[in-house]
Amino acid sequence: MTELVRCHRQQRSAGLPRPRAPRVRDHRLRPSGPAWPVYEFAESDYCYGIGPIRIRLLRVNWAQPIPHEGDLWLGVHAIVIDRSGREGPVREMLVRADSVPVPPACKRPRLRVLRGTPV
C-alpha cells in the first residue's frame, strides 16, 4: 500500500498536469476544459523575460508570496503559448501578485435526493 502512495506522489511531483474530472452540463456528461485560460502578461508583470508573454497557468503558489522590488510576486508553473496558439515548454517564473487572475470557479452539480424515492 505504501509503495502505491509513494509512486503516486512521485508522479504528481513530476510536473505533469493533473487530469480533470468530467462534469455534468445540460444533463450530459462532458469533459472539462483546461483549468485556466490563456493569459498575456506584460514584461513589467513577470520576472526574467523580454517582451510580453502568453501562458496557461498550471499552478500558482498562493501560500508563499515573494517580496521583490517593493511588490509581492507569486511563483507559477505555466505552459508558454506561442503566437500561433501552440503549447510550448513548461516554465517556472515570478508573476506580479496584482496581475495574477483569480482561478476559475469549479462548479459542480448538486446531487439532490428525489422525494419519491426511498432513502
Secondary structure by P-SEA (a helix, b strand, c coil): caaaaaaaaaaaacccccbbbbbbcccbbbbbcccccbbbbccccccccccbbbbbbcccccccccccccbbbbbbbbbbbcccccccbbbbbbcccccccccccbbbbbbbbbccccc
